[in-house]
Amino acid sequence: MRPVRADRLLSLLLLLQNRGLMTAPELAAELEVSVRTVYRDIEALGASGVPVRAERGPEGGYRLMEGYRTRLTGLTDAEAGSLFLAGLPGPARDLGLGAVLASAQLKVEAALPGELADQARRVRERFHLDAPAWFRDADPVPHLERISGAVWERRVLRARYRRWRGEVHREVCPLGLVLKGGIWYLVALSEDVVRTYRVSRFQAVEETGDLFTRPAGFALAAYWAESSRRMEAALRQGTARLRLSPRGQKLLPMQFGAAGVRALRGAGPPDGEGWVEVELSVESEAVATGDLLRLGTEAEVLGPPGLRQAVAGAVAVLAERYAAGR
């Protein structure tokens, strides 16, 4: 029997053990195979001595004979390593671990005592984590599975990477992968510098055949936290003074996130019409101009003078364009 089919038969057995009566279409959906394949696998289980009962009729399906339980629930290395992605089926599939994770979860559930297994199922029914951000399709990451294998096995990669200023060719030592807001990033050592790469921008990836040694003391989570802090500090280059209407005060955190929340905490007292003045951390003048225009008539830029002029100039261009008509 091929290993792939053996794994699938074990998954089928654990599904019946954990969930009781299931129809062939339900089993096919869980195992991501055809109904015909489920029928063949059911026959194979019966032939190997597993007591599978077929119940006929509209309420029928397959179940294990009452009292039968398998103890074949030991996790493989791959299954154990995949459990950190529990609750993230999309990223698990991106990494090529979808089937492995499903098998691992079934084995863990089968090994739990009845009360804990019921509690785990209730949690899964009531809580769900959806990693990607709203209104944005996930990046295509055709090279993610190979990159993740190189991360795990410490293999040097030769890569072609697309930057804003054009493509570069580099050899990288992949140290770790980070999923942030539905986007995959690779943290890698290249030319003795640890850098961050967006995985979707890799145009080609191949192994060099060489292994690398991880830098002593390198911690992925600590690197990412410090890198994120530096990036935010670099992006927030200035401070804008704004006057906000009551509706503008509601829009600010929606448009500017944590920076908007911090600005509102330091807001001055409202005037007679409910408008307040705030100081908001912003990016470069060009970026800030576009961002602040999203507040529309609910905000007025008071300073600095250059930013106020830039916003006023953009508004004048828009007014002229729309006044001209077509």
Long-range contacts (C-beta under 8 A, 24 or more apart in sequence): 5-41, 5-44, 7-99, 7-103, 8-33, 8-41, 9-41, 9-44, 9-45, 9-48, 10-72, 10-103, 11-102, 11-103, 11-106, 12-38, 12-41, 12-42, 12-45, 13-45, 13-50, 13-64, 13-70, 13-72, 14-70, 14-73, 14-103, 14-106, 14-107, 14-109, 14-110, 15-106, 16-52, 16-62, 16-63, 16-64, 17-64, 17-68, 17-69, 17-70, 17-110, 18-106, 18-109, 18-110, 18-117, 20-63, 21-55, 21-60, 21-61, 21-62, 21-63, 22-61, 22-62, 22-63, 23-60, 23-61, 23-62, 24-61, 24-62, 26-61, 27-62, 30-102, 32-99, 69-110, 70-110, 73-107, 73-108, 73-110, 73-111, 74-107, 75-104, 75-107, 75-108, 76-100, 79-103, 79-104, 79-107, 80-104, 81-152, 83-108, 87-128, 87-129, 88-129, 88-131, 88-179, 90-131, 90-132, 90-138, 91-131, 91-179, 91-184, 94-141, 94-144, 94-145, 94-184, 95-144, 95-145, 95-148, 95-177, 96-145, 96-148, 131-179, 131-181, 131-182, 132-181, 132-182, 133-181, 133-182, 136-182, 138-182, 139-182, 139-183, 139-184, 139-198, 139-199, 139-200, 140-200, 141-184, 141-199, 141-200, 143-199, 143-202, 143-204, 143-205, 144-177, 144-184, 144-199, 146-205, 146-207, 147-174, 147-177, 147-186, 147-199, 147-202, 147-205, 148-177, 150-174, 150-207, 151-175, 151-176, 151-177, 151-186, 153-211, 154-211, 154-212, 154-213, 154-214, 155-207, 155-208, 155-210, 155-211, 155-212, 156-207, 156-208, 156-209, 156-210, 156-211, 156-212, 157-188, 157-205, 157-206, 157-207, 157-208, 158-205, 158-206, 158-207, 158-208, 159-202, 159-204, 159-205, 159-206, 160-202, 160-203, 160-204, 160-205, 161-197, 161-201, 161-202, 161-203, 162-201, 162-202, 162-203, 163-201, 167-203, 171-208, 172-197, 173-212, 173-214, 175-214, 175-215, 175-218, 175-220, 176-220, 178-220, 178-224, 187-220, 187-223, 187-224, 189-215, 194-218, 194-223, 196-227, 235-283, 236-281, 236-282, 236-283, 237-282, 237-283, 237-284, 238-281, 238-282, 238-283, 238-284, 238-285, 238-288, 238-304, 238-307, 239-279, 239-280, 239-281, 239-282, 239-304, 240-279, 240-280, 240-282, 240-288, 240-292, 240-301, 240-303, 240-304, 240-307, 241-277, 241-278, 241-279, 241-280, 241-301, 241-302, 241-303, 241-304, 242-277, 242-278, 242-279, 242-280, 242-292, 242-299, 242-300, 242-301, 242-302, 243-275, 243-276, 243-277, 243-299, 243-300, 243-302, 244-275, 244-276, 244-277, 244-278, 244-295, 244-298, 244-299, 245-273, 245-274, 245-275, 245-297, 245-298, 245-299, 246-274, 246-275, 247-298, 248-275, 248-295, 248-298, 248-299, 249-276, 251-295, 251-298, 251-299, 252-278, 252-280, 252-295, 252-299, 255-291, 255-294, 255-295, 256-280, 256-291, 277-302, 282-307, 285-310, 286-310, 289-314, 290-314
